[in-house]
Amino acid sequence: MPSDPLSTTFAALADPTRRAILARLALGETSVTELAEPFDMSLPAISKHLKVLEYAGLISRGREAQWRPCRIAPVSLKQVDGWLGNFRRFWDENFNRLDGYLQELKAQETAKRTAKAVARTKHKVGVKKEKQRGRKSE
């Protein structure tokens, strides 16, 4: 396993079964048996996935008589969110700049269309006036 907590967390999240387990635990704590139901694997295999998640600090497991509830432990997810926050800001800033640029292009296109429409209107008015002058001079 990787040595730093963030790498351990990402390694645990790399497996789709573990992500599905976390998604289920996001709905609330549940037993290992209930967690295993939707998967086509043995209880020991699910238990191994739970150990990886627990080692990464993504879940915690309790013991209440015969019931062994599992629940999400959000501390590791907070670390991931903090790390991803830098990238989120980067992309937000880039998308904001892109949005500004697109608005600028849209404004330029609108100005061009307006200028063309005005030019067409002036041309039509000029042609109409020439026709009217031509009729009067006859």
C-alpha positions as CSV (number, residue, x, y, z in Angstrom):
1,M,0.0,0.0,0.0
2,P,1.1,3.6,-0.6
3,S,2.7,5.4,2.3
4,D,0.9,8.7,2.3
5,P,-2.8,9.0,3.3
6,L,-3.9,10.6,0.1
7,S,-2.4,7.9,-2.1
8,T,-3.9,5.2,0.1
9,T,-7.3,6.9,-0.3
10,F,-7.0,7.1,-4.0
11,A,-5.8,3.5,-4.2
12,A,-8.9,2.4,-2.3
13,L,-11.2,4.5,-4.5
14,A,-9.7,3.0,-7.7
15,D,-11.8,-0.1,-7.4
16,P,-15.4,0.2,-8.7
17,T,-16.7,-2.3,-6.1
18,R,-15.3,-0.1,-3.3
19,R,-16.8,3.0,-4.8
20,A,-20.2,1.2,-5.0
21,I,-19.9,0.2,-1.3
22,L,-19.2,3.8,-0.4
23,A,-22.1,5.0,-2.5
24,R,-24.3,2.6,-0.5
25,L,-22.9,3.7,2.8
26,A,-23.6,7.3,1.9
27,L,-27.3,6.4,2.4
28,G,-26.5,5.3,6.0
29,E,-24.8,2.7,8.0
30,T,-25.5,-0.9,7.2
31,S,-24.3,-4.4,7.9
32,V,-21.6,-6.3,5.9
33,T,-24.3,-8.8,4.8
34,E,-26.5,-6.1,3.4
35,L,-23.5,-4.5,1.7
36,A,-22.6,-7.8,0.1
37,E,-26.1,-8.5,-1.4
38,P,-25.8,-6.6,-4.7
39,F,-22.4,-8.1,-5.5
40,D,-21.7,-11.4,-7.1
41,M,-18.9,-12.3,-4.7
42,S,-18.3,-14.0,-1.4
43,L,-18.6,-12.5,2.0
44,P,-14.8,-12.9,2.5
45,A,-14.2,-11.0,-0.7
46,I,-16.5,-8.1,0.4
47,S,-14.7,-8.2,3.8
48,K,-11.3,-7.7,2.0
49,H,-12.8,-4.6,0.2
50,L,-14.0,-3.3,3.5
51,K,-10.6,-3.8,5.1
52,V,-9.0,-1.7,2.3
53,L,-11.7,1.0,2.8
54,E,-11.1,1.0,6.5
55,Y,-7.3,1.1,6.2
56,A,-7.8,4.1,3.9
57,G,-9.9,5.8,6.6
58,L,-13.0,5.9,4.3
59,I,-15.2,3.7,6.5
60,S,-15.4,2.7,10.1
61,R,-16.8,-0.6,11.4
62,G,-18.5,-1.1,14.7
63,R,-19.5,-3.9,16.8
64,E,-23.0,-4.1,18.4
65,A,-23.7,-7.6,19.7
66,Q,-24.0,-9.7,16.6
67,W,-24.4,-6.8,14.2
68,R,-21.3,-5.3,12.6
69,P,-22.4,-1.9,11.2
70,C,-20.3,-0.1,8.6
71,R,-20.4,3.7,8.1
72,I,-18.6,6.3,6.1
73,A,-15.8,8.1,7.9
74,P,-15.6,11.5,6.1
75,V,-12.1,12.5,7.2
76,S,-10.3,10.9,4.3
77,L,-12.9,12.2,1.8
78,K,-12.3,15.7,3.2
79,Q,-8.6,15.4,2.4
80,V,-9.4,14.3,-1.1
81,D,-11.9,17.2,-1.5
82,G,-9.2,19.6,-0.2
83,W,-6.7,18.3,-2.8
84,L,-9.3,18.4,-5.6
85,G,-10.3,21.9,-4.5
86,N,-7.1,23.3,-6.1
87,F,-8.1,21.8,-9.4
88,R,-11.7,22.9,-9.0
89,R,-10.5,26.5,-8.6
90,F,-8.3,26.1,-11.7
91,W,-11.1,24.8,-13.8
92,D,-13.6,27.3,-12.5
93,E,-11.2,30.2,-13.4
94,N,-10.6,28.7,-16.9
95,F,-14.3,28.2,-17.5
96,N,-15.0,31.8,-16.3
97,R,-12.4,33.1,-18.8
98,L,-13.8,30.9,-21.5
99,D,-17.3,32.2,-20.8
100,G,-16.1,35.8,-20.9
101,Y,-14.4,35.1,-24.2
102,L,-17.5,33.5,-25.7
103,Q,-19.6,36.5,-24.5
104,E,-17.1,38.8,-26.2
105,L,-17.3,36.8,-29.5
106,K,-21.1,36.7,-29.2
107,A,-21.2,40.5,-28.8
108,Q,-18.9,41.0,-31.8
109,E,-21.1,38.7,-33.9
110,T,-24.2,40.6,-32.9
111,A,-22.5,43.9,-33.7
112,K,-21.5,42.5,-37.2
113,R,-25.1,41.3,-37.8
114,T,-26.5,44.7,-36.7
115,A,-24.0,46.6,-38.9
116,K,-25.0,44.4,-41.9
117,A,-28.7,44.8,-41.2
118,V,-28.2,48.6,-41.0
119,A,-26.2,48.6,-44.2
120,R,-28.9,46.5,-46.0
121,T,-31.6,48.8,-44.8
122,K,-29.7,51.9,-45.9
123,H,-29.1,50.3,-49.3
124,K,-32.8,49.5,-49.7
125,V,-33.8,53.0,-48.6
126,G,-31.2,54.5,-51.1
127,V,-32.5,52.3,-54.0
128,K,-36.1,53.2,-53.1
129,K,-35.3,56.9,-53.1
130,E,-33.4,56.6,-56.4
131,K,-36.4,54.9,-58.0
132,Q,-38.7,57.6,-56.6
133,R,-36.5,60.3,-58.0
134,G,-36.3,58.6,-61.3
135,R,-40.1,58.5,-61.6
136,K,-40.5,62.1,-60.7
137,S,-38.0,63.2,-63.4
138,E,-39.9,61.4,-66.1
